[in-house]
Each structure stands twice: as structure tokens, then as C-alpha cells.
Amino acid sequence: MNFQFLCGCLVFVYAIIAWTSFINMMASGNKPDYAWLAPIVCFYTAASVLYPFFILVYMNITRKSRQFYPKTIYLFK
């Protein structure tokens, strides 16, 4: 749940940065250059693969899953 929230926030921030950059470049008459997004996409992809793998290994070693999987939220009583 924390991982999904983190990834959602990162995608939102990256989208705001990309759209702001795109609008500014188009307004000034320049062709947009997205080369600066390549390291961000690589980092995001690596984090999407490595973080869950790390959590799986840690949970397997310590046998503690409550730290990473909280109790469900009760919507109705």
C-alpha cells in the first residue's frame, strides 16, 4: 500500500514537471526535449522492480509482514 502511494505520487510529480516543461517549450517556439526524463524513468523502473523484491526477501527472512501490509481500513461498521 505504501509502495502504490509512493509510485502514484512520483508519477503525479513527474507528469506536472513534464507538462510544465512541454508548455513552456511550445510557448517559446522550441521543440520539446525529453532527454532529461530518461534518468527519472530508469530510476522509477528500477525502484518498481527492486523495492518489492527487497520487501519479499526481508519478509521471508524475518517472517514479519505486518510492517509492510497494514490492516485494512474499515469503511462500514
BELCORBEL-V513932 format. One record per pair of residues at least 24 apart in sequence whose C-alpha atoms are under 10 Angstrom apart, sorted by the first residue. I is the first residue (numbers start at 1). J is the second residue. D is the distance in whole Angstrom. If there is no record, write none. Layout:
i->{I;I}
j->{J;J}
d->{D;D}
//
This chain:
i->{1;1;1;2;2;2;3;3;3;3;3;4;7;7;7;10;10;11;11;14;14}
j->{68;69;70;68;69;70;47;48;51;52;68;48;44;47;48;40;44;41;44;40;41}
d->{8;7;8;8;9;9;10;9;8;8;9;10;8;9;8;10;8;10;9;8;9}
//
